[in-house]
Amino acid sequence: MPSVVLYNEERPEIKISVTMRIRTDGSLEVSGLDLGSLVLELQGKSDYEYFLLVHAEHKQSLISKLQNEYPEIKTDADLLEWFSRHYNGNNAFSAICALMKRMDVVHDVSFW
């Protein structure tokens, strides 16, 4: 399963990791995990997980819409590379969620 790390940060009070991958069924998944004492202070538990999923049948819609501005995106590897260049900061997850809404791409988001 191809994947890229979009963001990774480690400090004594928090560890943040956001990754994107193509699942074996062809879906696009973004997953994040925040761990540490700061998360406990803010969320009441020491870990916070979040996920975005674009099912395989909707991923091509995303690629087609992105190709209007970025014609170099042709494959799953291109898609992962593009996201790793454009969405690689602490706000990667929320920015990708906003992109999906703005582009009207069917997706699921969950937090726990």
N, C-alpha and C positions, 0 to 999 in steps of 0.2 A: 504494500500500500504506500504509494508516494505521499510524502508529507513535508511540510516546512514549519519551522518555528518562526512565528510572527513577532513574538515579544517574549523576553525572558529577563526577569530582574530578581536579584537576591540581596536582601538587606537583613540585618538581625531581626527586625520585627515583621518582615513579610517576604514571601516568595511568590512571584507572579509568573505564570507560564501560559502563553496562548499559542496554540498550534492549529494548522489547517492540514487536512488530508483528504485524499480521495479514498473512499471506502471500497471494499471488494464488490459491492453492488453498484458502484459508479456514482454514488452520492458524494456531495461535497460537505465536509463537516469541519466546523470551527469549534474548538473546545478550549476552555480556559479553566485555570485552577489558581486560586489565591489561598495561601496558607500563612499562618503565623499569629503572633499576639495582636497585631494591629487588626487582623480580620476578626479575631475573637472580640476585641473591643468594639468594633463597628457592627458586627453581624450577630454576636452572641454565640458564635461557634468558631472553631479554629480553622475551618476550611469553607470555601465558597466555590462552587462549580457552576459553569455556564456553558451552554451549547447552542450552536446554530446548525441547522441541517437543511440543505437544498437537495431534495430527492433527485435521483438520476434523471427522471423524466422532466425535471424543471431546470437541470443544470445547463442543458443546451440553450435554453432561453437566456440564461445569464451570459453564456459565452457569446451568443449572437448579439445581445445588447451591448456588451463590452466591445465587440469587434467593430461596432460603428465608429468608435473613437480609437481603438487599439487593434488594428487588423492583424497584428503579429500574434494574437492569441488564437491558436488553432487546436492545441491539444490540452489534455489535463496538466501536463508538465508546464506548458506555457501559462496556464491559468494560475497554478501555484506560484510560479516565478513572478507573475505580474502582481499578485497579492503580496508577496514577500517584499517587493520593491515599494509598493504604494501604501500598504497598511502594516507598518512594522513598529508602531509606538505603543505606549501604555493604553491608548484609546482604540487599539486595533479592533477589538471585539465590537464595541459600540459603534465605531465608524463603519464596520462591515454590515452590521444590522441596519444602519441608516441607509447605506448604499442599496441593500436589498429592497427596502421600502421605497426608496426614491425610484429605483428601476422597475418596481412592481414585479419582483421575482418571488414566486411562491416559496416560502421557507417556514421552518418551525424554530422557535427559540424556547429554551427552558433554562431555569436557574434552580439550584438547590445547594 
